[in-house]
Amino acid sequence: MRKLISFITLAVVAASLAFAFTHIPFGEHDLGVARYYLTEGVTQTGAVNLVTSVVVNYRGLDTLGEITVLFIAAVGLGTVLFAAGTAPMHASKKADLEPRPASLILRTGTRLLFPFILLFGVYVFLHGHLTPGGGFQGGAIIASGFLLMYLAFPQRRTTKRYSQVIESLGGLIFVGIGLLGLIVSGSFLINFLPKGVPRSLFSGGIIPIIYVAVGLKVGFELTGIICGLLRREADASGV
């Protein structure tokens, strides 16, 4: 009887999903949405990267939600690591977990590459309205630079306080820009600044500012997650 009820439930759910998806106009070319973005996107947003204009301008509230999801994930991970505590460990296992010094090649290469990785990450989110990339990509590049530094120098860590301040500042800038748009033009996250000349760095209105905020927040949020995991491993090994 239980199997029959389960089968009927799954059949009803499958039929409901099939009915819903058959009425969604996937791939339809007469809706005009894509055509509107292509014809009006540059004029309305000032960003020649139309993907950016959609993500940060037309669907800026959705992007704010994605940033919130990442923040909740970081908080959740921190809570789990804090609640887990440090369990006693056998001496042999403890010795296996002790960080081993990195090779000379990795240490030297990291010293040379680290500033360029950070510079490239900043370039990516500063030019997100002009070329492929943006805040999420630039932030991930910055976090990868810090991860490389931690692998080469296991004892080094970023100051948690400064990392949290920069991360919080990025989020506040994003929300602050949205509230300014609400005050100035009556809509949250509306592009109320001058659009500038397309294909120039100082164009796109609020889009470059938002991408700077997103890049800083994502970069230091991911760096904080990496630091938390590494600290947890260090605490577990007694280092």
VENZIFEN-V926766 format. One record per residue. N is the residue number from 1. PSI is psi as a letter, one per 30 degrees, with the letter a starting at -180 (none if undefined). NEAR is the number of other C-alpha atoms within 8 Angstrom. Layout:
BEGIN
n=N psi=PSI near=NEAR
n=N psi=PSI near=NEAR
END
This chain:
BEGIN
n=1 psi=e near=4
n=2 psi=e near=5
n=3 psi=e near=6
n=4 psi=e near=7
n=5 psi=e near=8
n=6 psi=e near=8
n=7 psi=e near=8
n=8 psi=e near=8
n=9 psi=e near=8
n=10 psi=e near=8
n=11 psi=e near=8
n=12 psi=e near=8
n=13 psi=e near=8
n=14 psi=e near=8
n=15 psi=e near=8
n=16 psi=e near=8
n=17 psi=e near=8
n=18 psi=e near=8
n=19 psi=e near=8
n=20 psi=e near=8
n=21 psi=f near=7
n=22 psi=f near=7
n=23 psi=g near=6
n=24 psi=k near=6
n=25 psi=i near=6
n=26 psi=k near=4
n=27 psi=g near=4
n=28 psi=k near=6
n=29 psi=f near=5
n=30 psi=g near=4
n=31 psi=f near=6
n=32 psi=f near=7
n=33 psi=e near=6
n=34 psi=e near=7
n=35 psi=e near=7
n=36 psi=e near=9
n=37 psi=e near=10
n=38 psi=e near=9
n=39 psi=e near=7
n=40 psi=f near=8
n=41 psi=e near=14
n=42 psi=e near=13
n=43 psi=e near=6
n=44 psi=e near=7
n=45 psi=f near=12
n=46 psi=g near=14
n=47 psi=k near=16
n=48 psi=f near=12
n=49 psi=j near=11
n=50 psi=f near=11
n=51 psi=e near=6
n=52 psi=e near=13
n=53 psi=e near=16
n=54 psi=e near=11
n=55 psi=e near=11
n=56 psi=f near=12
n=57 psi=d near=13
n=58 psi=e near=7
n=59 psi=h near=9
n=60 psi=e near=11
n=61 psi=e near=8
n=62 psi=e near=8
n=63 psi=e near=10
n=64 psi=e near=9
n=65 psi=e near=8
n=66 psi=e near=8
n=67 psi=e near=10
n=68 psi=e near=8
n=69 psi=e near=8
n=70 psi=e near=10
n=71 psi=e near=9
n=72 psi=e near=8
n=73 psi=e near=8
n=74 psi=e near=12
n=75 psi=e near=8
n=76 psi=e near=8
n=77 psi=e near=9
n=78 psi=e near=10
n=79 psi=e near=8
n=80 psi=e near=8
n=81 psi=e near=11
n=82 psi=e near=7
n=83 psi=f near=6
n=84 psi=e near=6
n=85 psi=a near=6
n=86 psi=j near=6
n=87 psi=k near=5
n=88 psi=k near=5
n=89 psi=k near=8
n=90 psi=k near=6
n=91 psi=e near=6
n=92 psi=e near=6
n=93 psi=e near=9
n=94 psi=e near=12
n=95 psi=e near=8
n=96 psi=f near=6
n=97 psi=f near=9
n=98 psi=k near=9
n=99 psi=k near=5
n=100 psi=k near=4
n=101 psi=k near=7
n=102 psi=l near=9
n=103 psi=l near=7
n=104 psi=e near=6
n=105 psi=e near=6
n=106 psi=e near=9
n=107 psi=e near=11
n=108 psi=e near=8
n=109 psi=e near=8
n=110 psi=e near=11
n=111 psi=e near=8
n=112 psi=e near=8
n=113 psi=f near=8
n=114 psi=e near=12
n=115 psi=e near=8
n=116 psi=e near=8
n=117 psi=e near=11
n=118 psi=e near=11
n=119 psi=e near=8
n=120 psi=e near=10
n=121 psi=e near=14
n=122 psi=e near=12
n=123 psi=e near=9
n=124 psi=e near=13
n=125 psi=f near=18
n=126 psi=f near=12
n=127 psi=g near=12
n=128 psi=f near=15
n=129 psi=f near=15
n=130 psi=e near=11
n=131 psi=l near=8
n=132 psi=k near=7
n=133 psi=a near=11
n=134 psi=a near=15
n=135 psi=e near=18
n=136 psi=e near=12
n=137 psi=e near=12
n=138 psi=e near=17
n=139 psi=e near=18
n=140 psi=e near=13
n=141 psi=e near=13
n=142 psi=e near=14
n=143 psi=e near=12
n=144 psi=e near=8
n=145 psi=e near=11
n=146 psi=e near=10
n=147 psi=e near=10
n=148 psi=e near=10
n=149 psi=e near=12
n=150 psi=e near=11
n=151 psi=e near=8
n=152 psi=e near=12
n=153 psi=i near=10
n=154 psi=f near=10
n=155 psi=f near=5
n=156 psi=k near=7
n=157 psi=l near=7
n=158 psi=l near=7
n=159 psi=k near=6
n=160 psi=e near=7
n=161 psi=e near=6
n=162 psi=e near=8
n=163 psi=e near=12
n=164 psi=e near=11
n=165 psi=e near=8
n=166 psi=e near=11
n=167 psi=e near=13
n=168 psi=e near=9
n=169 psi=e near=10
n=170 psi=e near=14
n=171 psi=e near=11
n=172 psi=e near=8
n=173 psi=e near=10
n=174 psi=e near=12
n=175 psi=e near=8
n=176 psi=e near=8
n=177 psi=e near=11
n=178 psi=e near=11
n=179 psi=e near=10
n=180 psi=e near=10
n=181 psi=e near=15
n=182 psi=e near=12
n=183 psi=e near=8
n=184 psi=e near=7
n=185 psi=f near=8
n=186 psi=g near=7
n=187 psi=k near=8
n=188 psi=k near=9
n=189 psi=g near=13
n=190 psi=k near=10
n=191 psi=i near=10
n=192 psi=f near=9
n=193 psi=l near=6
n=194 psi=k near=7
n=195 psi=f near=11
n=196 psi=a near=10
n=197 psi=k near=8
n=198 psi=k near=11
n=199 psi=g near=8
n=200 psi=l near=8
n=201 psi=e near=6
n=202 psi=i near=7
n=203 psi=l near=14
n=204 psi=g near=14
n=205 psi=b near=14
n=206 psi=f near=10
n=207 psi=e near=14
n=208 psi=e near=14
n=209 psi=e near=7
n=210 psi=e near=13
n=211 psi=e near=13
n=212 psi=e near=12
n=213 psi=e near=14
n=214 psi=e near=15
n=215 psi=e near=18
n=216 psi=e near=13
n=217 psi=e near=15
n=218 psi=e near=15
n=219 psi=e near=15
n=220 psi=f near=15
n=221 psi=e near=14
n=222 psi=e near=11
n=223 psi=e near=11
n=224 psi=e near=12
n=225 psi=e near=11
n=226 psi=e near=9
n=227 psi=e near=10
n=228 psi=e near=10
n=229 psi=e near=9
n=230 psi=e near=8
n=231 psi=e near=8
n=232 psi=e near=9
n=233 psi=e near=9
n=234 psi=e near=11
n=235 psi=e near=9
n=236 psi=e near=12
n=237 psi=f near=12
n=238 psi=g near=6
n=239 psi=none near=6
END
